[in-house]
Amino acid sequence: MSEVKGRLFDYRPFGPRDPHETHRAATPLELFFDLVTVIAIASAAVGLHHGVAEGHAMQALPVFMVAFFGIWWAWMNYTWFASAYDNDGPIYRLLTFWIMFGFLWLAASVPRFFDGLDITLPVMAYVVMRIGMIALWLIAARNDPSHATTARRYAAGIAVAQVLWVALAWLMVPGTAVFFAVLALAAVTELMVPVYAERAGMTPWHDDHIVERYGLLMIILLGEILLAGSASLAKGGEEIGLASPLLHVALASLVIAFAMWWLYFSRDDHLRVHTEHEGLHFQWGYGHLIPFAATAAVGAGFGVLVDIVSGHAHIPLRAGDIAVAVPLALYMAGLWFVRDRFVLDGGARAVLPVFAVLVLIAGALMPAALESMAVLSVLAVFVRSAMATRARRRIRAES
């Protein structure tokens, strides 16, 4: 018993991880943390889904973006720290649990934010999470002298940003121009903290580990689309048939989700070129907000389509098609922004932007829009894969 007790409360310094460590993979604790992320993302997607289905897309979309930004940023803060300093010790685990509690609080507060821009509960949830993150960075500063300045900058920057969020919640009237101005200032401050901190010395994050963590989050987001497809089949019940619109929605959601997975998990390195050029990893890390948010929005769009074809939403079918087309096009454009423009050349580099435009046209103008978007998604996979493979063979032949 004493031996077990000693291990339980044994302190392990938060020394830096080896950025070149082999076989570095996501830990069970990180996967546990991602479960909380699932709940929060689902809550934001449901808010967007209901807003669009009720005919308030223009009001729901910016609220969704703010909510998704808060969820994504909380995930980002923890993920990049863990890549550099995760030691799986008891103190690290307990602080992670503390941050997870705040994350759950954030997820629970999202519906109230959609209802009336009530940001008080989300800010309180962030205060809880920030206490944990500041503690993690201060411990890292103490145990990693070579990156102590960087770690202290992170801790100070997080605290300053949090002061802005608290001022927003307690001093500003929701919906006013000043409210949105301070909200934008707080978001920009958040984004600038890592840029400022890393100038003092880059933390030893692991590129393969980060790529895996981003890929795991993408899988979580794609699950929102599969969930909408499952809901479509459930709405149809035993009466669903080959001609049922609900079956078409379910099949289209599966095809599009599979195509989105294939486009993301290609054979091209996601981060390698960015680690070779200082500063580009910020474009990759931050730029993922576009495909991540777009994927969640595609799931919400399919939820809208399910409501329309099942008679639970009284907006035109075309509105549901557009609710899928716009985020699907943004997803393709986002992948081009964070990856394809760096790793591909020639005509292959233009594949995703071209198909993004075609998806928008299909969703807005073409008959059988959903089926057309599914076909275009599959064609995007095949065309991009073929052209990328041809380019790789040419490069090998020339070398």
N, C-alpha and C positions, 0 to 999 in steps of 0.2 A: 504493500500500500504506500509506504513512504517513497519507494522508487517511482511509482506512478505519479504520486503527488508532486515529486520533484520535477518530473518531466512536464507535467501540466503547467507549472508556474515557472519553468525555466525560461529566462530571458535570452532572446537571440538578437544580436545587433542587426540593424537594418543596413548592412553593408551592401555595396553595389553588386548586382548580378553581372556575370560575364556576358557582354553583348555578343560574343561569338560562341556561346555555349551550344553544344550539339544536342539535337533532339529536344529542344525547348518546346514544350507544349502547354496548352491551357491546363490549369490545375482544377481539381474538383471544387475548390473554393471560388474560383473565377466562374465556373459553370453555375454554381449556386447563386452567385451574384447576378448572373444573366437571367435567372428565373424572375428576379424582381424587375429586371428590365422588360421582360415579356409583359408583365402586368401593366407597367406604366405605358408602354407603347400601345397595348391593346386599348387602354383607357382613352388615349389621345385619338386613336383611329376611330373608336366608337363615336367620339364627339364630332369628328369631321363627317363621318357617315350620316349621323342624324341631322347635322346642319344642312348637308347637301340634299338629303331626302326630303327635308321640310321646305326646300326652296330658298335656303339662306346660304348658298355657297360662298358668296362674296364676304359675308360676315364670319362664316366658320373657318375659311381658309387661313386668314392671318392669325386667328386664335390657335389653330392647329399648329402653325409654324412656330409660334412662340412656345407652345407646350412641348412640341417635339424638340425644339432647340434645348429647352431645359432638361429634358430626359436624356438626350444625346450627350449633352455637355457633362452631366453627372456621370454617365457611363465613361466618357472620354477621360475625365479627371482620374478616375480610379484605374482604368485600364492601362494608361501610360505609366502611372506610378508603379503599378504592379509589375509591369514589364521590366522596370529598372531595379525594384527593391523588394519584391515579394520574397520573404524568407519562410513563409508558412509557420512562423512561430505563434505562440499563444497570444502575445500582444497584438501582432498583426491580424490574427483571426478575429480577436475581440473588436478591434477598431473597424475591421471590415463589416462585422455584424452590426456595429453602430451605424455605419454608413448605409447599410441595407435597410435598417429601420427607417432612416430618413428618406430613402428612396421609395419605400412602401408608402410613407406618408405623402410623398410627392404624387405617387400614382393615385392615391385616394382623393387628392385635392383637385385633380384635373377636371372632373365634371363641374365643380363649382366655378372654376376658371372659365369654362365654356359658357356657363349660364349668365355670368355677369361681370367677367373680367376681374373677379375677386382673386387678387394675387396674394392675399395675406397667408393663407395656408401653404401654398407653394413656397413662399419665402421662408416661413417657419421650418418647413421640411429641409430647405437648403441650408438654413442655419445649423440644423442637426448634422447634415452631411459634411458641412464645412468644418465643424469642430473636429470631426474625424480626420478629414484630409489635412487640416493644418497640423494636427498632432502627428500624422504620418510623416509629413515633410520636415517637421522639427526634429523628429527622431532620426530621420535620414541625414539631416544636416549634422547632427551630433556624431553619427557613426560613419560618415563618409566625408572626411576633410577635403578631398579633392573636388567634391561637388557641393560643399557646404554653402557657398554663396548662392548657387543656383537654387538649392533647396529652400534657403531662407527667403529668396525672392519669390518663390512659389507661395510660401506661407503668407508673406506680407501681401502679395498681390491678390490672393484669394480673400484675405480679410478686407482689403479695400473694396473689392468688387461686391462683397457681401454687404458692406455698409450702404452701397448704392441701392441694392435690392431692398434692404430694410427701409431706407428712406422712401423708396417707391411705394412700398406696401402701407406705410404708416402716415406719410405726408402728402401723397398725391391722390387726386380724385380719378378713379378709373375712367378711361375713355376720353380724357381731355388731351389737348395737344402736349401739355407739359408732361403728362403721364407717359405718353408714347416717346417723348424726347428722352426722358430719364431711362425708360426701358431700353431704348436703343443705345444710350451711353453705357448702361450696365452691361449689355451684351457685348459691345465692342471692347469694354474693359476686360471682360472675361477672356475674349479671344486674344487680347494683347498680353495677358499674364504669361503664358508659355513662351511667347516670342521674346519678351523681356527677360524672363528667367534663363532661358537656354543660351542667351548671349554670354552669360558668365561661364558657360561650359555645358556642353550637351550631356544630359543624363544618359546612363548606359542602357537605354531601352534596346530590346532585341528585335531585329527587323522581321525574322520569321515568326516570332511569337506575336508581334503586332498584326502581321498579315493574317495569322490564324484567328486572332481575336476579332478582327474586322469581319472575316469570313463567317465566323459563328454568329455575329450580330446580324449579318445579311440573311443567314438561314432562319433566324428567329423572325425577321421581318417577312420573309417569303412565306412563313407559316401563317401569317395573317391573311394572305391571299388564299391559301389552301383552306383555311377556316371558313372563308366566305363561300368557297365552292362546296364545302361540306354542308353549310347552312342552306345553300340552294337545293341540294338533294333532300335535306330534311324537310324543307318547306313543301316539296312535291309529294313526299311520302309515298304511299303505295300506288298513287294514281299517276306518278310520273311516267312519261312515255317518250319515244324517240322524237316526237314532234313538240315536246314540252319546252317552252322557253327556259324553264328552270334547269332542265338538263343541259341546254345549250350554254347557259351561264356557267354551270358547274364544269363542263368540259373545257370551255374557253379559259376559265380560271386556272385549271390544271395545266393546259398547254402553255399559257402565258407565264405561269410561275416556273414551269420547267425550262422555258426558253430564257427567262431572266436568270435562273440559276446557271445555265450553261454559259450565258454571256459573261457573268461575273467570274465564274470559276474556269477561266480559260487557261491555256498553257503558258500565257504570258505572265512574267513576273509583275506583281502589283507594285512593289516598293523598291526593287533593286536600283532602278535608275535614279530614284529620288534620294537614296542614301549616298549616291555617288556625287550628287550636286547639293551643296549646302543650301538649306532653305526650302528645297522642293518637297521635303517630307511634310512641311506644313501645308502645302497645297494638297498633297495626297490625304493627309489626316483630316484637315478642315473641309476639303472639297467633298469628302464622303457624305457630308450632310445632305447633298443633293440626291444621290442615289438612295441613301437610307430613308430620307423623308419621302421620296417619291415611291419607294416600295411600300411603305406603310399606307400611303395615299391610294395606291393601286388596290390594296386590300379593302380600303374604305369604299372605293369606287365600285368594286364588285358587290359590296354590301348594299350599296344604293341600288344597283341593278336587281338584286334579289328582292328588295322591297318593291321596286316598280313592277316587275313581272308577276309578283305574288299579290299585287293589289294593295300593298301597305303604304305606298308612297304615290302621291298624285302629281307627279311631274312628268314631262315627256320622256320617252325611252331614250331619245337622243341625248338628253341631259345626263342620263346614266352612262351612255357610251362615252361622252366627253369626260365624265368623271374618271373613267379608266384611261382614256387616250392621253390626256394631258400629263398625268404623273408617269405613265409608261414612256412617253416621249422624253420627259425630264430624266427618267432613269437612264435611258440610252445616252442622252447628252451628258449626264453626270459621269457615266463610265468613260466616255470620250475625254472628259475634262481631267479626271484623276489618273487615267491609265493609257488609253489608246493613242492620244496625241504624243505620248512619250515613247511607247514601245513599238508602234507600228509606223510604216512609212508608205509613201505612194498612195494608191487608191484604197488600200486597206484602212488607212487612217480615217477616211471619210465615210466608211460604211455606217457606223452608228448614227452620226448626224443625219445622213440621208434617210435612214429608216425612221429616225425620230420624226422628221417632217412627214414622211408617208403615213406614220401612225396617226399624227394629228389630222391629216387630210381624211383618212379612213374614219376616224371617230366623229369628225364634224360633218362629213358630206356623203360618205358612201353608204349604199344600202347594205344590209347585213354587216353593220359596222363592227360588231364584236367578233364575228367570225373572220372578218378581214384583218382585224388587229392580231388575232391569234396566228393567222397565216403569215402575216408580215413579221411577227416575232420569230417564228420558226425560220423564215427565210433569212432574217438578220443573223441568226446563229450559223446557218450553213454558209452564207456568203462571207461573213467575217472569218469563220474558221478556215474556209478554203483559201481566201486571199492571204491570211496570216501564215498559213502553212506554206504557201507558195513563196512568200517573202522569206521565211526562215530557210527554206531549201536554197534559195538564191544566195542568201548570205553565207551559208555553209559552203556552197560551190565556189563562191568568190574567195573565201578564206582558205 
